[in-house]
């Protein structure tokens, strides 16, 4: 019996939900971001959870069906669809089933269908686009193996976060370090925004709103 990786703690998911994918990506120096084409079916969709990985034969979704019924609250299905562009891997029926299983969302390196229905369902689906053609259901496939999705390596149990900017994967062993750095970056950005707002009200000069690293970096070109 294939077992899912342990869920990330509630503390971790609560911390992540206060951040966004850009902060997480910056904390990893741009690593862990999936291909720019993988986007939510609706820009207001946000997903955070523990990776449950699925590897599919191009155009075939048999093992994705199985993974849905292995999922539960806290898991995000991350699907290596091999960047196949001739068949959709899922539509509204499978999305409804995944929502009923209380899965947090699905990220697929491939196409989906039933665009309008998926938007109305308000269940986080991230994919590369849409096509009417349905998939095969013959297999083979793999569940809870290391996969590549949108050029990002995903291990079962990794942190997955997605929003309007795209999807980021944080290796499980690096989560605390990445979250610490992301939270520091959030504080920095909030302080910068406060200074910019004050500048617009005439309370600060230009030197107060410029980022603190700018002068030293520009000095390299002022020889």
PyMOL commands that set and color helices and strands:
alter all, ss='L'
color gray80, all
select helices_A, chain A and resi 10-17+21-27+62-68+92-100+115-121+172-200+206-209+214-221
alter helices_A, ss='H'
color red, helices_A
select strands_A, chain A and resi 39-40+47-56+75-80+105-108+111-112+125-127+129-130+141-143+147-149+152-154+159-163+166-170
alter strands_A, ss='S'
color yellow, strands_A
deselect
rebuild
show_as cartoon
